[in-house]
Amino acid sequence: MSDIFSKEKRSQTMSQIKNKETKLELKFKNMLQGLRFRYQPKLIGKPDFALKNLKIAIFVDSCFWHKCPRHFRQPKSNKTYWIPKIDRNVKRSKEINCQLKKEGWKILRFWEHETIKNPEKCMRKIIVDQ
């Protein structure tokens, strides 16, 4: 199925999708601050959080955008657009992990559903890994 929008309109629409400070990230950020962690997100791959002095990069991955094995549902429309886009996200995440590991960073990735269902478990993982 072809896109109902022109390339320009689709680009404009996609650019409006918020990729910073989502509700999920804000909740996680508040929890980290509650544990008195300092973070600096300006790093290769743009982790959602980076505990610089501990060299821990934390990513909160959306179940849709990063193809969660438990919750991902393939889009029903415009598959020729969405599937390659999502596959590129997955590939890019792996490349970022490799690059950060080479620089001595520990990578923690949490699925969206993990941070919603059990944020305390995610926080414990961060504390244990420091």
NORBEL-V310562 format. One record per residue. N is the residue number from 1. RES is the residue in one letter. SS is DSSP state (@ for helix, = for strand, . for the rest). OMEGA is omega in degrees with one decimal (999 if undefined). NEAR is the number of other ideal C-beta (glycine too) atoms within 12 Angstrom. Layout:
BEGIN
N;RES;SS;OMEGA;NEAR / N;RES;SS;OMEGA;NEAR
END
This chain:
BEGIN
1;M;.;-179.9;11 / 2;S;.;-178.5;12 / 3;D;.;179.2;20 / 4;I;.;179.5;12 / 5;F;.;172.8;15 / 6;S;.;178.1;11 / 7;K;@;-178.5;13 / 8;E;@;-179.6;11 / 9;K;@;178.8;13 / 10;R;@;179.1;19 / 11;S;@;178.8;14 / 12;Q;@;-180.0;12 / 13;T;@;-178.6;16 / 14;M;@;-179.5;19 / 15;S;@;179.3;11 / 16;Q;.;179.5;10 / 17;I;.;-175.6;15 / 18;K;.;179.7;13 / 19;N;.;177.2;17 / 20;K;.;174.9;17 / 21;E;.;173.8;16 / 22;T;.;178.1;20 / 23;K;@;179.8;16 / 24;L;@;-179.7;31 / 25;E;@;179.1;29 / 26;L;@;178.5;18 / 27;K;@;-179.9;24 / 28;F;@;179.5;35 / 29;K;@;178.9;27 / 30;N;@;178.3;19 / 31;M;@;178.4;28 / 32;L;@;178.5;33 / 33;Q;@;177.5;16 / 34;G;@;177.2;15 / 35;L;.;178.9;22 / 36;R;.;173.6;12 / 37;F;.;172.2;25 / 38;R;.;-177.7;16 / 39;Y;.;177.8;27 / 40;Q;.;-174.2;20 / 41;P;.;-178.6;25 / 42;K;.;-174.9;14 / 43;L;.;177.5;24 / 44;I;.;178.4;20 / 45;G;.;178.3;29 / 46;K;.;175.7;22 / 47;P;.;177.1;34 / 48;D;.;178.2;39 / 49;F;=;175.7;42 / 50;A;=;177.1;32 / 51;L;=;-167.2;29 / 52;K;@;-177.0;20 / 53;N;@;176.8;12 / 54;L;@;-176.8;24 / 55;K;.;175.8;21 / 56;I;=;176.2;32 / 57;A;=;-175.9;36 / 58;I;=;177.6;40 / 59;F;=;172.2;38 / 60;V;=;-172.9;40 / 61;D;=;176.0;39 / 62;S;.;-179.8;31 / 63;C;.;179.1;24 / 64;F;.;-171.7;22 / 65;W;.;-177.1;28 / 66;H;.;170.3;31 / 67;K;.;177.9;28 / 68;C;.;-179.2;25 / 69;P;.;-178.5;12 / 70;R;.;-171.1;15 / 71;H;.;-176.6;19 / 72;F;.;174.1;23 / 73;R;.;-178.5;13 / 74;Q;.;178.3;14 / 75;P;.;-178.9;19 / 76;K;.;180.0;9 / 77;S;.;176.3;14 / 78;N;.;-177.7;20 / 79;K;@;-178.5;16 / 80;T;@;175.4;13 / 81;Y;@;-170.4;22 / 82;W;@;-175.5;24 / 83;I;@;177.4;18 / 84;P;@;179.9;14 / 85;K;@;-179.4;23 / 86;I;@;176.8;26 / 87;D;@;176.4;20 / 88;R;@;177.3;17 / 89;N;@;-179.7;26 / 90;V;@;179.6;24 / 91;K;@;-179.7;16 / 92;R;@;178.2;22 / 93;S;@;178.5;29 / 94;K;@;179.3;21 / 95;E;@;178.7;17 / 96;I;@;177.5;28 / 97;N;@;-179.4;25 / 98;C;@;-177.3;16 / 99;Q;@;-179.8;20 / 100;L;@;178.0;27 / 101;K;@;177.6;19 / 102;K;@;-179.7;13 / 103;E;.;174.7;18 / 104;G;.;179.8;13 / 105;W;.;170.4;28 / 106;K;=;-176.5;23 / 107;I;=;171.8;34 / 108;L;=;177.1;35 / 109;R;=;177.7;31 / 110;F;=;174.1;37 / 111;W;=;177.3;29 / 112;E;@;-176.7;31 / 113;H;@;178.0;23 / 114;E;@;-177.4;28 / 115;T;@;178.4;37 / 116;I;@;-175.9;22 / 117;K;@;-174.3;16 / 118;N;.;-178.6;16 / 119;P;@;179.6;27 / 120;E;@;177.9;18 / 121;K;@;177.3;18 / 122;C;@;179.0;33 / 123;M;@;178.1;29 / 124;R;@;178.8;17 / 125;K;@;178.8;21 / 126;I;@;-179.0;34 / 127;I;@;-179.4;20 / 128;V;@;-175.3;13 / 129;D;.;-178.7;21 / 130;Q;.;999;19
END
